[in-house]
Structures are given as C-alpha cells and as structure tokens.
C-alpha cells in the first residue's frame, strides 16, 4: 500500500500534520465498524485519520 500511495501519503503528512521530515513515522491501518482508519505516530504523538483522507 505504501508503494502505491507513497506520494499522496507524504503530501498529506506535510500539509496536515506537524511531523518533521526526518522523524520516523509509523502508519497503522485499522478497520473499525466498517471504516478504515490510519493511525499515524512518531512515537510521541499519534493522530487518527480516515484512510481515504490520507490517500486521496
């Protein structure tokens, strides 16, 4: 998934989050009540967004 949507994910992270370019970031996709969510974390902060917002 990362390989296909890497550019879109990077653009989302740069424009909608405060994560720094050199911060290691983990993205975990989960399914809750029929919706796919992305949990974005740098170890200190975690942000939960709809996966469709992340890749569109």
Residue, then its C-alpha position, 0 to 999 in steps of 0.5 A: x500500500x505504501x508503494x502505491x500511495x507513497x506520494x499522496x501519503x507524504x503530501x498529506x503528512x506535510x500539509x496536515x500534520x506537524x511531523x518533521x521530515x526526518x522523524x520516523x513515522x509509523x502508519x497503522x491501518x485499522x478497520x473499525x465498524x466498517x471504516x478504515x482508519x490510519x493511525x499515524x505516530x512518531x512515537x510521541x504523538x499519534x493522530x487518527x485519520x480516515x484512510x481515504x483522507x490520507x490517500x486521496 
